[in-house]
Amino acid sequence: MQSLMLQIAATWIQQETKDIAAAKEAYMAEQCPPPSRSGDQAALMVRRYSFSFNISPSKLHQLVS
């Protein structure tokens, strides 16, 4: 009897995990736009490093130029 209850609980947990993943995927598809891949590599790197160093992209661009 106990093993049957554990098996049912394990099945519920697996289903709940799948439901949460599906809900997250649906939310992300609805709320978050796809990432923009436009622009040249240098501009993307300036933007990336400005977030890493917590400074504005224009200030980092001035430092790199």
N, C-alpha and C positions, 0 to 999 in steps of 0.2 A: 504494500500500500504506500509506504513512504517513497519508494523508488518511482512509483507512478506519479506521485505528487511532485517530486523533483523533476521528472521528465516534463510534466505539464508546465511547471514554472520555467524551465529552461526554454521551452518552446515559446512561451509568452515573452521572455526576455529577448529572444532572437527576433521575434516579430516586431517587438517594440523598437529594437535597434534599427530594423529595416524601415519602419514607419518614420522614425526620426530622421534618418538619412534622406528618405524621399521628401519629407516636409522641408528639410533644409535645402535640398536641390530645387524644389519648386519655389521657395522663397527667394533664393539667389537668382534664379532665372527671371523672376518677376520684378525684383527690387533693384538688382545691380546690373548696370549696363555692361556689355562686354568691354574688355580693355582696349584702348586705342593703340594701334600699332603704327600710326602715322608719325612722320618726322624722321629725321636722320639719327644715326647712332649717337653722335656727340650730344645732341639735345636730350636724348633719352638718358644718357649717362649723367649729364648735369642735373637733370631732374631727380634721378635715383640718388645721387650722392648728396643732393641738397636735403633730402629727407633723412639720410643717414647721419649727417652732421648737424641737422637742425638749424640750417641757415636758409635764407631765401634763394631760389634758383638764380635770380638776377645777380645777387652778391657772389655766389659761387662761380657764375659765368665770368664775372669781372676778375675774380681771382685766377681763373684758369687761362683767360685770354692774355 
